Amino acid sequence: MEIVEQLEQLKDRWVPQTTSHYSPISHYDYAAELINHLEHRNCGVEYTRFHLMPGTVDEEKRPDAVMFAWIGITYPDMENENLLYKYGAINSHDRTHAVKLFGGSDLFMCANGMIWGQEFTLNQKHSGEGILRSVRSMIEAGYTHVQLQHKKMDDAIELMSNIGLNRERAAELVIDAMSNGSIAPSAVEPVWDHYEMREEAGEKFPERNMWSLYNAFTEKYKGEKINNVYRKNRKLNEFITNTPEYLEAE
């Protein structure tokens, strides 16, 4: 996996040929359109980070076939002192992903990442004439969708912070999250150590509640490949928001 932090580093990357059934868009064009739209909406772009992953296209291995992009922003009319909001974007040339847009955040306190809500997707595949125009339309509609997900994320953090957990219930949830696929079996002990504040990172979340436990999970995602983090965080959100405690508190 290659990680670059400047948009210009995506320029002149290989792009598959357009066919009658397939309309690719370059990683650069997608990211540039998204950044331009955010700036047009008076959002402050705080950082950009692009994870480029290998994939196979027409039986040939390509080192940058898939892009996961993170764009950290500030909104002109919305703020959470604990978060830096992020727009996530996915594009692929190996047809493993459609053109996608989703919401996330960085937590200032511990530098953990967070993904929330459903992604906004142009199509199930790259198709149709005028793919760039279609992507622009998706971004325009997707901006409102992701901003709404960010507002829901703010509400979810407050809600999780108000769900108290005793030690026995927290332990049950860690095991259930393993069964759900949110964490690997090897992660159970590190997650529990974090929640029990046996390490410095865990001491930042002394409250015995669902939010502290959520952060114990996301702490374990640090250092994992971005596609694994994306998949596991989706499963974690589904798991947490369907616990009896969360459903009762909504």
N, C-alpha and C positions, 0 to 999 in steps of 0.2 A: 504494500500500500504506500502511496505517495501522498504527502500532505503539503499543500502550498497555501500561502496566506494572501497572495495578491491576485486580483482579477486578471491582470495582464499575463500572469503565468499560465492561464488557460488558453491563451491565443495560439493559433496555429497547431492545435492538437488534431489528431486524425479523427475524421468523421466518416461514417459509412456512406455509400452512394444511395441516393434516393431511388426507389423503385416504384412500380405501380401500386404496391401494397405496403410500402414502408417509407415514412417521411421522418428522417432523423433531424434533430436540432443539436447544434454543437453545445458543449458544456459552457463555453464562453458566452454564446448568444443568450442562453437561458439565464445564466447568472447576471449578465449585464442588464438584461431587461428587468429582472427582479430588483436589482439595486437601483436602477434609474427610477422605477416606479415608487420604491420606498422613499427616495429622496424627493420625488415629485409630491409625495404625501406629507412632506416636511418631517419625515422621520430622520433621526440622526443615526448614521451608520457607524457603529463603534468599532467593529472588526469584521473581517471575513476570513473564513477558513474552508478549504476545499479538500475533501478526502477523495482520492482517485484510486479506484480498485480495479484489479484485473478481471478480465472476462474473455470468453471465447466468441469470436465473430467469424462466421463462415469457416469454422474449423481452425482458425488462427487465433493464437493467444494475443490479447491486447492489454498492455499494462494499465491503461486508463479508460477502460470500457465503461465504467460506472462512476458517477460523481455523486457524492453526498456533500452538500454545501451547507454551511452555517453562517448566517449573517446576524450579528448582534446589533440590536437597534434600541433607540429610545423613541417613544411616541410623543407627539406634541401635546396630547391631551390625556395621557394615562401613565401612571407611574406606580411602581411598587419598590419601596426602598430596599427590599431584600433580593430583587431579581434584576437581571438584564434580559429583556425579551429577545428571543431568537426566531428568525424565520429559517426553516429547514427546507431544502430543495433536493430532489433526486432526479437524475437523468441517466439513462443508460443507452449504450449502443449495442448491447448483447441481448436486448429485448427481455431482460429480467424485470425491468420496472418501466411503468409509464412515466410521463412527466408529472411529478408530484410536488406538492407544497404542503408544509405542515408547521405547527407551532411548537415552540419549546422555550427554554430559558436556561440561563446560568444562575446559580445561587451564589451570591457574593460571599456568604459566610464560609462556604466549604469548597467552592469551585465545582460542585457536582452539576451535572447536566440533567435536564428534565424535558420530557416530551409529553404533550398532552393533546387529547382529542383526536378526531379523525382527520386524515390528510385530505386535501382538496386535489382531485385528480382530473386532468384534462380528458383522458381517454384510457381505456384498458390497454391501448397500444399506440405507438406513433403512427398516425395515419392521416390521410386527407391532404389536399393541396393547401398551400399557404400555412405551413406549420408554425412559422414565426408569428403570423397574425393570430393564430389560434392560441399560442402561448401567451401573447400579450393580453388577449381577452381573459384567459384563465387567471393571469396574475391580477388583473383588475377585479375580477370576482373573488379571487382567492384572498386578496388583502383583507376584505371585510370578514371573510370566513375565519382566517387565522387570528385576526384581532379579537373576534368573538371567542375563539378558543383560549386566547391569552386571558381574557376576562374570566372565563370559566376556570382557568388554572388558578387565578388569584383566589376565586371563591373556594376552590378545592383545597388549597393550602390552608385557608382559614378554617374550613370544615374539619380537615384532618387534625389540625392543631387543637381542636375542641373535643376530639374523641380520645378519652383516656383509655389506657390499656394496663391491665395488671400483667405481671411477669408471665403467668401461665398462658394467658391469651396471646401475648406477643410471641411466645415460643411456638404455639400452635400455628400462628400465621406464617412464621418463617418456614415451617415444615410444609404447610399448604402451598406456599409460594414456590417451593422446590418442586412439588408435585405438579404445579401449574406450568412449570418451565420458565418462570421468571428468573430463577437462579439455578445454577448447577448444584448438584449434591456437594461438591467441594467448596461451595460458597457459603454453606450453612454456618459453619463455625466462624468465618470472618464477619458475616453479617451479624451474628449474635454477639460477637465480641464488640463490634461497633455499637450496637444498641445497649449493651451492658456497660458502655463507657470504659472499656478496658484499654482503649487506645485514645490518643489525643483527638483524633477527628470526631470520635463519638462524644467527647466531652462538650462539644459545641451544641449538642442537642440533649440537654439534661432532662427535659420534660418527658414523662412517660406517656406518650401519646402516639397516634397513628403517623403523624408527620415525622417524628423522630425515627420511627421504624421505616418509613418510606425512604428517608435519607440513608439509613443503614443499607438498604437495598441498592440505591443509586451509587453509593460510595464504592460498592463492589464492581460497578460497571466501568470505573475508571481504568484506562489502559486496554480495554477490550476493543476489538475491531468495530468500526462504526456501524456496520450492518448488523452485527450481533447486538450492539447496544440498542439500535432502533427496534429490532425484533423483540428483545427482552423487555424493553421499557413499555412497549405496546401491551405485552402480556401482563406486566406488573400493574399498569393502569386499569386494565380490565379486571384483574384480580382484586385490587384495592377497592374499586368503586362498586364491586358486587359483594363485598363483605356485609354481613348483617348490620354491623355498627355504622358503616358508611351510608347504607340505604336508609337506615332509621334516622340518621342525622340530616339527610337531605331535605 
